[in-house]
Amino acid sequence: MLRIYLAGSIFTPYERDFLAGCAERLRAEGFDVFVPHEQGLVGLDATPDAVFAVDAGGVESADAVLAVLDGPSVDDGTACEIGLFHGLKQRDPARKGVVGLLTDLRAERRGDFAVNLFVRGCIEASGGAVVDSLEEALTIFHRWRSD
């Protein structure tokens, strides 16, 4: 079983709906998916300690990360989760990597500069890639699961 941490901005209903749709598809393909906003820490009652404990635990238990990179810049929490996973993979090479999902039309206009180059480098150094569809991400996850 491949456990995937689903990283992305969760601050609007649209963002949460997009992540929920991605999680539903990943689960339909047989993957175990950790989705931060499903953990009940969205809203004014959330504290930094609680959010960090839950989300860091999710990243630490993951074999791979799917990180939604859409927006004018990568969400800062998502960037932190990518970096945390990269650091964990350095100590445990059995972890697979990070797949960055970039569906934002602005990316076509900006080319390689659509994602902060340090964040993109972190994704690629983890053994992952930036893709523009969930189908491409699934192809990678299926390959990693069969490795």
PECORNOR-V671032 format. One record per residue. N is the residue number from 0. RES is the residue in one small letter. PHI is phi in whole degrees, 0 to 359 (NA if undefined). OMEGA is omega as a letter, one per 30 degrees, with the letter a starting at -180 (* if undefined). D_FIRST is the distance of its C-alpha to the first C-alpha in Angstrom with 1 decimal. Layout:
N RES PHI OMEGA D_FIRST
N RES PHI OMEGA D_FIRST
//
This chain:
0 m NA l 0.0
1 l 260 l 3.8
2 r 262 a 6.4
3 i 248 l 9.6
4 y 269 a 13.0
5 l 261 a 15.5
6 a 258 l 18.9
7 g 173 l 22.2
8 s 296 a 25.6
9 i 234 a 25.7
10 f 269 l 29.5
11 t 235 l 30.5
12 p 301 a 29.5
13 y 292 l 28.9
14 e 295 l 26.5
15 r 295 l 24.5
16 d 296 l 24.7
17 f 297 l 23.4
18 l 297 l 20.4
19 a 298 l 19.9
20 g 295 l 20.1
21 c 297 a 17.5
22 a 298 l 15.1
23 e 300 l 16.0
24 r 294 l 15.4
25 l 299 l 12.0
26 r 295 l 11.1
27 a 297 l 13.0
28 e 271 l 11.0
29 g 93 l 7.8
30 f 266 l 6.5
31 d 271 a 6.9
32 v 238 l 10.3
33 f 261 a 12.9
34 v 242 a 16.4
35 p 307 a 19.3
36 h 288 l 21.9
37 e 281 a 20.1
38 q 273 l 20.7
39 g 83 a 24.4
40 l 251 l 25.9
41 v 260 l 27.6
42 g 125 a 31.3
43 l 288 a 34.4
44 d 278 a 33.2
45 a 290 l 30.4
46 t 243 l 31.4
47 p 304 a 30.4
48 d 298 a 29.3
49 a 293 a 27.2
50 v 298 l 25.5
51 f 298 a 24.9
52 a 300 a 23.5
53 v 290 a 21.0
54 d 291 l 20.0
55 a 298 l 20.1
56 g 299 l 17.8
57 g 296 l 15.3
58 v 296 a 15.7
59 e 297 a 15.6
60 s 270 a 12.2
61 a 272 l 10.6
62 d 269 a 9.2
63 a 204 l 11.2
64 v 232 l 14.0
65 l 251 a 15.5
66 a 246 l 19.1
67 v 282 a 21.8
68 l 255 a 24.9
69 d 295 l 27.5
70 g 118 l 30.8
71 p 298 l 33.9
72 s 209 l 31.9
73 v 297 l 28.3
74 d 307 a 28.0
75 d 296 l 28.7
76 g 294 l 25.8
77 t 297 l 23.4
78 a 299 l 25.1
79 c 295 l 24.8
80 e 295 l 21.1
81 i 299 a 20.8
82 g 296 l 23.2
83 l 298 a 21.4
84 f 296 l 18.1
85 h 303 l 20.2
86 g 297 l 21.9
87 l 295 l 18.8
88 k 294 l 17.6
89 q 298 l 21.1
90 r 273 a 20.7
91 d 225 a 17.1
92 p 297 l 16.8
93 a 291 l 13.3
94 r 295 a 12.4
95 k 275 a 12.3
96 g 161 a 14.9
97 v 246 l 16.5
98 v 251 l 17.2
99 g 268 l 20.5
100 l 256 a 21.3
101 l 239 a 25.1
102 t 255 a 26.6
103 d 294 a 29.8
104 l 299 l 32.9
105 r 297 a 34.6
106 a 296 l 32.3
107 e 297 a 34.1
108 r 282 a 37.3
109 r 259 l 36.3
110 g 58 a 34.4
111 d 297 a 32.8
112 f 267 l 34.2
113 a 292 l 32.2
114 v 237 l 29.9
115 n 316 a 31.3
116 l 295 l 31.2
117 f 292 l 30.0
118 v 297 l 26.9
119 r 298 l 26.4
120 g 298 l 27.0
121 c 296 l 24.4
122 i 298 a 21.8
123 e 291 l 22.9
124 a 292 l 23.2
125 s 282 a 19.6
126 g 95 a 18.8
127 g 258 a 18.3
128 a 204 l 20.7
129 v 258 a 22.6
130 v 236 a 22.3
131 d 247 l 24.4
132 s 208 l 22.2
133 l 295 l 18.8
134 e 300 l 18.8
135 e 295 l 19.1
136 a 298 l 16.3
137 l 299 l 14.0
138 t 302 l 15.3
139 i 294 a 14.3
140 f 296 l 10.7
141 h 298 l 10.4
142 r 295 l 12.2
143 w 297 a 10.2
144 r 295 a 6.9
145 s 276 l 9.5
146 d 294 * 11.3
//
